[in-house]
Amino acid sequence: MHNRLKLWLANTTGLDHATLHVHIGMLIWVVGVAVAGNVGAVWPLVVVIVAELVNEVFDRLRVGSWRIADTTQDIVNSVLWPVVLFTLARTGII
């Protein structure tokens, strides 16, 4: 189911694997920020990180082994911009 959803998203949007990670990570974070009403709230960032880690565990179970380079790239792609924006909000820059 998990892999079918990812394949459907890729086919429907025409986006590659890495770009999907960026967009889905940002979507989860933006929805969390909208619900929290505060761009500096920590829990939307935690939700993005947990969602990505769960995704990687599902990938590990599906593939049968860790693919460290791919896993690392997926994590960075998913959490980079939410971490940057959260940090900027917490430092008062935005």
C-alpha positions as CSV (number, residue, x, y, z in Angstrom):
1,M,0.0,0.0,0.0
2,H,2.7,2.5,1.0
3,N,4.8,1.9,-2.1
4,R,1.7,2.0,-4.3
5,L,0.8,5.4,-2.9
6,K,4.3,6.7,-3.6
7,L,4.2,5.3,-7.2
8,W,0.8,6.8,-7.7
9,L,2.0,10.2,-6.5
10,A,5.1,10.1,-8.7
11,N,3.0,9.1,-11.8
12,T,0.2,11.6,-11.1
13,T,2.5,14.6,-10.4
14,G,5.3,13.7,-12.8
15,L,7.8,14.6,-10.0
16,D,10.9,12.5,-9.3
17,H,11.5,10.8,-6.0
18,A,13.7,13.5,-4.5
19,T,11.3,16.3,-5.4
20,L,8.4,14.4,-3.9
21,H,10.3,14.2,-0.6
22,V,10.8,18.0,-0.7
23,H,7.2,18.8,-1.4
24,I,5.7,16.3,0.9
25,G,7.9,17.4,3.8
26,M,7.0,21.0,3.2
27,L,3.3,20.1,2.9
28,I,3.3,18.3,6.2
29,W,5.1,21.1,7.9
30,V,2.9,23.9,6.4
31,V,-0.3,22.1,7.4
32,G,1.2,21.6,10.9
33,V,2.1,25.3,11.1
34,A,-1.4,26.3,9.9
35,V,-3.0,24.1,12.6
36,A,-0.6,25.4,15.3
37,G,-0.9,29.0,14.2
38,N,2.8,29.6,14.8
39,V,5.6,29.2,12.4
40,G,8.0,28.6,15.3
41,A,6.0,25.8,16.9
42,V,8.2,22.7,17.3
43,W,5.6,20.0,16.9
44,P,5.0,20.5,13.1
45,L,8.8,19.9,12.6
46,V,8.6,16.9,14.8
47,V,5.8,15.5,12.8
48,V,7.8,16.0,9.5
49,I,10.8,14.2,11.1
50,V,8.7,11.3,12.5
51,A,6.8,10.9,9.2
52,E,10.0,10.7,7.2
53,L,11.6,8.2,9.6
54,V,8.4,6.0,9.4
55,N,8.6,6.3,5.6
56,E,12.2,5.1,5.7
57,V,11.4,2.2,7.9
58,F,8.7,1.1,5.4
59,D,11.2,1.4,2.6
60,R,13.7,-0.7,4.7
61,L,11.0,-3.4,5.2
62,R,10.1,-3.4,1.5
63,V,13.6,-3.5,0.2
64,G,15.0,-5.8,2.9
65,S,18.1,-3.7,3.8
66,W,19.1,-0.2,4.5
67,R,20.3,1.8,1.5
68,I,22.2,4.4,3.5
69,A,22.9,6.9,0.7
70,D,19.3,6.8,-0.4
71,T,17.9,7.0,3.1
72,T,20.2,10.0,4.0
73,Q,19.2,11.8,0.8
74,D,15.5,11.2,1.5
75,I,15.8,12.5,5.1
76,V,17.7,15.6,4.0
77,N,15.2,16.3,1.2
78,S,12.2,15.9,3.5
79,V,13.4,17.9,6.5
80,L,15.8,20.5,5.1
81,W,13.4,23.4,4.4
82,P,11.1,22.8,7.4
83,V,14.3,22.9,9.6
84,V,15.5,26.1,7.9
85,L,12.2,27.9,8.2
86,F,11.6,26.7,11.7
87,T,15.1,27.9,12.7
88,L,14.6,31.3,11.0
89,A,11.3,31.7,12.8
90,R,12.8,30.8,16.2
91,T,15.6,33.2,15.7
92,G,13.1,36.0,14.8
93,I,14.3,36.4,11.2
94,I,10.9,35.6,9.9
